[in-house]
Amino acid sequence: MKHLTTALLTGNASMKELFGKSWGKKGTSTDIALYTLAKPDIFTTVIPLRYPEKPIPLVLSAHMSDLAVLPISKDGIDQYVAESAILADVLQMNGVRAVIAESAMAFDSYHSQFEKFFKNSHVASWNKYTIEPTDLNTLKDAMLELSIDQYPNTDASVVMVDHAFPVQGVGSVVLGTVVQGTISKGDRIYAFPGEHAGTVRSIQVNDIDEKQAGPHTHVGLAIRGILPKNLQRGTLIASDPDIVEMQSNLEATYRLPPLPVNLENDKKIHAVVGLYDTPAIIEEIKEHSKTSTTLLLRLEKESPTIKGTKVTILDLNAKQRIVGAARL
């Protein structure tokens, strides 16, 4: 059985509603909503509910996911379709692009418009579809054939937390994605920030009790010994504390969007590190070209990372809010 998490990169309300109704049972819903299909594969879709008003839910959806869907409605390619495509491009995500509308073929020209705007970009090479709203399973089946973005192979398990809450009689419960390794019931674990130690009391996958869960699986964990306040979104849970690095001064090389962005020393920006978001300041621009830049950032909140962590930087006050992205 495959486990796959997909980001729906859209600010269009009708597209969110359409995919939400068609792609599974609704689960946790905050600024992002999770929907899960369980047969024959476990297929989780993350929908950014508060986007386009706020860009952070869009970034969180992409950081949580293996693949992405970029839907284009009959309304065409607006600034939010473009912004979603920019995010997928700088993150180098794999996925599919689809024009979705009644009498779909009448809007097929949108693909040509998109490819003209994003000429030579990564997303321009995605498989493209022009389909009716009733044909969404075509996209799901196509995505199950795509290669999945991988974190490094390791024996140590890591879970990236997206939600946490207390449950009476159980204790701390988190929802998150196993990004590497296999986590098992009874494992001794460490939560960062803070290196809080605890034990995995139980594991659920799609509301079914399991003894263990492997990479790409979205899980629910009951945890003994760590308070919910120390398991909030962005927390990394690891079986080996030595593989997690806390970052306050973060140096990385970022892929830049096709349109120029304003970067300068001492500029205030926002960083999403895994699922941990924090204000940041550009301490130093070390290298810069048309397509990439190497920055030293000073993060306001120390952030947990492992090898392969996705980092997206944003300018929340600019018209083009996505500044760039990197993999550590």
C-alpha positions in Angstrom: 0.0 0.0 0.0 1.3 3.4 -0.9 1.2 6.4 1.4 1.1 9.8 -0.4 0.5 13.4 0.7 -0.5 15.9 -1.9 -0.8 19.7 -1.7 -3.6 21.4 -3.5 -1.9 24.7 -4.4 -4.8 27.1 -5.0 -6.5 30.1 -3.6 -9.7 29.5 -5.6 -12.6 28.7 -3.2 -14.5 26.6 -5.8 -11.4 24.4 -6.4 -10.9 23.9 -2.6 -14.6 22.8 -2.3 -14.5 20.6 -5.3 -11.3 18.7 -4.2 -12.5 18.5 -0.6 -15.7 16.8 -1.6 -14.1 14.5 -4.0 -10.8 13.5 -2.4 -11.6 11.8 0.8 -12.9 12.2 4.4 -12.3 15.5 6.0 -10.0 15.4 9.0 -8.3 18.1 11.0 -9.1 21.6 9.8 -7.4 24.8 11.0 -5.7 27.1 8.6 -5.1 24.0 6.5 -7.5 21.1 6.0 -6.6 17.4 5.6 -8.7 15.0 3.5 -7.9 11.2 3.3 -8.8 8.5 0.8 -7.9 5.0 2.1 -8.5 2.5 -0.8 -6.5 1.1 -2.4 -3.8 3.5 -1.2 -3.8 6.0 1.6 -3.9 9.4 -0.2 -3.9 12.5 1.9 -4.7 15.9 0.4 -3.7 19.2 2.2 -5.7 22.2 1.3 -4.6 25.8 2.4 -7.9 27.2 3.8 -6.7 30.8 4.6 -4.9 31.3 1.3 -4.8 33.7 -0.6 -5.4 36.1 2.3 -2.3 34.6 4.0 0.5 32.8 2.2 1.8 30.8 5.1 -1.0 28.0 4.8 0.0 27.6 1.1 3.7 27.1 2.1 2.7 24.7 4.9 0.7 22.6 2.5 3.6 22.3 0.1 6.1 21.6 2.9 3.9 18.8 4.2 3.5 17.1 0.8 5.3 14.7 -1.5 3.6 16.1 -4.6 1.3 19.0 -5.7 -1.7 19.7 -7.8 -2.0 23.1 -9.5 -5.6 23.5 -10.6 -6.7 26.3 -13.0 -10.4 27.1 -13.0 -12.4 28.6 -15.8 -11.5 32.0 -14.4 -8.0 31.5 -15.8 -4.5 32.3 -14.5 -4.7 35.0 -11.8 -2.0 36.2 -9.5 -2.7 33.4 -7.0 -2.3 30.7 -9.6 1.0 32.4 -10.5 2.1 32.6 -6.8 1.2 28.9 -6.3 3.2 28.0 -9.4 6.2 30.1 -8.2 6.1 28.2 -4.8 6.1 24.8 -6.5 8.9 25.9 -8.8 11.3 27.2 -6.2 10.6 24.1 -4.1 11.3 22.0 -7.2 8.2 19.9 -6.4 6.8 17.2 -8.7 3.1 17.3 -9.6 0.4 17.8 -12.2 -1.3 20.9 -13.7 -4.9 20.8 -14.6 -7.5 23.1 -16.2 -10.7 22.0 -14.5 -14.1 23.3 -15.8 -17.4 22.4 -17.4 -16.8 22.1 -21.2 -13.2 21.8 -20.2 -11.7 21.8 -23.7 -12.9 25.4 -24.3 -10.3 26.5 -21.7 -7.4 24.4 -23.0 -5.6 27.5 -24.2 -4.8 28.3 -20.5 -2.0 25.7 -20.7 -0.3 27.7 -23.5 -0.7 30.9 -21.5 0.8 29.3 -18.4 3.8 27.9 -20.3 4.5 31.3 -21.9 4.6 32.9 -18.5 6.6 30.1 -16.8 8.9 29.3 -19.8 11.8 27.1 -18.9 10.6 26.7 -15.3 10.3 23.4 -13.5 6.5 23.5 -13.3 6.2 24.1 -17.1 7.3 20.5 -17.6 4.6 19.0 -15.3 2.1 16.6 -16.9 -0.9 18.7 -17.9 -4.6 17.8 -18.1 -7.8 19.5 -19.2 -10.7 17.8 -17.5 -14.3 18.0 -16.3 -14.9 18.5 -12.5 -16.2 14.9 -12.4 -12.9 13.5 -13.6 -10.7 14.2 -10.6 -9.7 10.6 -10.2 -7.8 10.9 -13.4 -5.4 13.3 -11.5 -5.2 11.1 -8.5 -4.3 8.0 -10.6 -1.7 10.1 -12.5 -0.1 11.3 -9.2 0.3 7.8 -7.9 2.6 7.1 -10.8 4.9 10.1 -10.1 8.3 9.9 -8.3 8.1 11.1 -4.7 10.4 13.6 -3.1 12.7 11.9 -0.6 14.4 12.8 2.6 17.8 11.0 3.1 17.6 7.3 4.0 18.3 6.6 7.7 17.5 4.2 10.4 16.4 7.0 12.7 12.8 8.0 12.5 11.6 11.6 12.3 8.0 12.9 12.5 7.2 16.5 11.5 4.2 17.7 13.6 1.4 19.6 12.0 -1.1 19.6 14.9 -1.1 18.8 18.6 -3.7 18.7 21.3 -4.5 17.1 24.7 -7.0 14.2 24.9 -8.5 13.3 28.2 -7.4 9.8 29.4 -4.8 9.6 26.7 -2.5 12.6 27.1 -0.7 14.3 24.3 -1.7 13.5 20.8 0.0 14.8 17.7 -0.7 14.6 14.0 2.3 14.6 11.7 4.1 13.0 8.8 6.8 10.4 9.0 9.5 12.1 6.9 12.1 9.4 7.4 12.7 6.0 9.0 10.0 3.9 10.7 8.4 4.9 14.0 7.1 2.1 16.3 4.9 1.8 19.3 7.0 2.0 22.4 9.8 4.0 20.8 11.8 6.4 23.0 11.5 9.8 21.3 12.8 13.4 21.6 10.8 16.5 20.6 12.6 19.6 19.3 12.7 22.5 20.2 13.7 21.6 23.8 14.8 18.0 23.4 11.9 16.8 25.5 12.0 13.0 26.0 8.9 10.8 25.9 7.5 7.5 24.6 5.2 6.6 21.7 2.1 5.2 23.5 0.2 4.3 20.3 0.1 4.9 16.6 -2.9 5.4 14.3 -3.0 5.6 10.5 -6.3 6.8 9.1 -8.0 6.1 12.5 -6.7 2.4 12.5 -4.3 1.3 15.3 -0.9 0.2 13.9 2.3 -1.0 15.5 4.5 1.1 13.3 4.5 3.5 10.4 7.0 4.2 7.6 8.0 7.2 5.4 5.4 9.4 3.8 2.7 8.2 6.3 0.5 10.8 8.0 0.1 9.5 11.5 -1.6 10.2 14.8 0.6 9.5 17.8 -0.3 9.3 21.4 2.8 10.4 23.4 3.6 9.8 27.0 5.9 12.2 28.9 5.7 15.3 26.7 3.2 18.1 27.2 1.1 19.3 24.2 2.6 22.8 24.6 6.0 21.2 23.7 4.6 19.4 20.6 3.2 22.3 18.6 3.3 22.7 14.8 6.8 22.5 13.4 8.1 20.3 16.2 10.4 17.5 15.0 10.0 14.2 16.8 13.1 12.0 16.4 14.2 8.6 17.7 17.8 9.9 17.6 18.3 13.3 19.1 21.7 13.7 17.4 20.2 14.0 13.9 18.2 17.2 14.7 20.0 20.5 14.5 18.6 23.7 16.1 19.1 26.7 13.8 19.2 30.4 14.8 21.6 31.5 12.2 20.6 29.7 9.0 22.8 29.7 5.9 21.3 28.2 2.7 21.2 28.6 -1.1 17.7 29.5 -2.3 16.2 29.0 -5.7 14.7 32.3 -6.9 11.4 32.9 -8.8 11.4 34.0 -12.4 10.5 37.6 -11.5 13.1 39.7 -9.6 12.9 39.9 -5.9 14.2 42.7 -3.6 17.0 41.3 -1.3 19.3 43.4 0.8 21.2 43.1 4.1 19.1 43.8 7.2 15.9 43.3 5.3 13.1 41.8 7.4 11.5 38.7 5.9 9.6 35.6 7.1 10.9 32.0 7.0 9.0 28.8 7.1 11.5 26.1 8.2 9.8 22.7 7.8 6.5 23.6 9.4 8.0 26.1 11.9 7.5 29.7 10.8 9.4 32.7 12.2 10.3 36.3 11.3 13.9 36.6 10.2 16.5 39.2 9.1 18.9 38.8 6.2 22.3 39.1 7.9 24.4 38.7 4.8 23.9 38.0 1.0 26.9 35.7 0.4 26.3 35.0 -3.3 23.7 36.1 -5.8 22.7 35.3 -9.4 19.5 35.6 -11.5 18.4 32.1 -10.4 19.7 31.6 -6.9 21.0 33.4 -3.8 23.0 32.3 -0.7 21.8 34.0 2.4 22.7 34.0 6.1 19.5 34.5 8.0 19.0 35.4 11.7 15.9 33.6 12.8 13.7 35.2 15.5 12.8 31.7 16.8 15.3 29.0 16.9 14.1 26.3 14.5 14.6 22.5 14.4 16.0 21.0 11.2 17.2 17.7 9.7 19.0 17.0 6.4 16.5 17.6 3.7 14.3 20.2 5.5 12.4 22.5 3.2 12.8 26.2 3.8 10.8 28.9 2.1 11.4 32.6 2.6 8.7 35.2 2.1 8.2 39.0 2.0 4.7 39.3 3.5 4.5 43.0 2.5 5.4 42.6 -1.2 3.1 41.9 -4.1 5.2 38.8 -4.9 5.3 37.2 -1.5 7.4 34.1 -2.3 11.0 35.1 -2.3 12.7 31.7 -2.7 13.1 28.2 -1.3 15.9 25.7 -0.4 16.5 22.2 0.9 19.0 21.9 3.7 
